[in-house]
Amino acid sequence: MSDKQMNKSRRDAVKLMIGGLATVPLLNLVGMAAAHAEDLPHVDPATDATAQALKYVNDAAQADRATNARPGLPPDQQRCAVCQFVLAETGAWRPCSLFPGKLVNENGWCTSWTMKAG
């Protein structure tokens, strides 16, 4: 009976080691993505064609949100920080799926604003 107990604990130890080793590359990817995001350029509404098409502004207070309001929140509360397309939870400048390779201001806004689920 003690032999079976030993085999089970060895199996558990091997599973734990393999699981631990598998998480190391994943943690490296997460760390590299965060570091890479800090190096991205900011969206420039004056020169970026996508920003102009979506009427993106770095300061939502400067946007005509009342005319272009989207459902979900009152126009004065709509900004990039609470948009589903923004890919980060914190930071003054965050990656956005509408502007690949660039960062948007957390207080920005565009006509594609969509309330974050949840």
SULFENJO-V775538 format. One record per backbone hydrogen bond with DSSP energy under -0.5 kcal/mol. CO is the residue of the C=O (numbers start at 0). NH is the residue of the N-H. If there is no record, write none. Layout:
co:CO nh:NH
co:CO nh:NH
This chain:
co:0 nh:4
co:1 nh:5
co:2 nh:6
co:3 nh:7
co:4 nh:8
co:5 nh:9
co:6 nh:10
co:7 nh:11
co:8 nh:12
co:9 nh:13
co:10 nh:14
co:11 nh:15
co:12 nh:16
co:13 nh:17
co:14 nh:18
co:15 nh:19
co:16 nh:20
co:17 nh:21
co:18 nh:22
co:19 nh:23
co:20 nh:24
co:21 nh:25
co:22 nh:26
co:23 nh:27
co:24 nh:28
co:25 nh:29
co:26 nh:30
co:27 nh:31
co:28 nh:32
co:29 nh:33
co:30 nh:34
co:31 nh:35
co:32 nh:36
co:33 nh:37
co:34 nh:38
co:35 nh:38
co:36 nh:39
co:40 nh:102
co:42 nh:44
co:43 nh:46
co:43 nh:47
co:46 nh:48
co:47 nh:51
co:48 nh:52
co:49 nh:53
co:50 nh:55
co:51 nh:54
co:53 nh:110
co:56 nh:108
co:58 nh:61
co:59 nh:62
co:62 nh:64
co:63 nh:67
co:65 nh:68
co:69 nh:72
co:70 nh:114
co:73 nh:76
co:73 nh:77
co:74 nh:77
co:76 nh:78
co:78 nh:81
co:79 nh:82
co:81 nh:115
co:82 nh:85
co:84 nh:96
co:91 nh:105
co:93 nh:103
co:94 nh:86
co:95 nh:98
co:98 nh:95
co:98 nh:101
co:100 nh:40
co:101 nh:95
co:102 nh:42
co:103 nh:93
co:104 nh:107
co:105 nh:80
co:106 nh:59
co:107 nh:79
co:108 nh:56
co:109 nh:112
co:113 nh:83
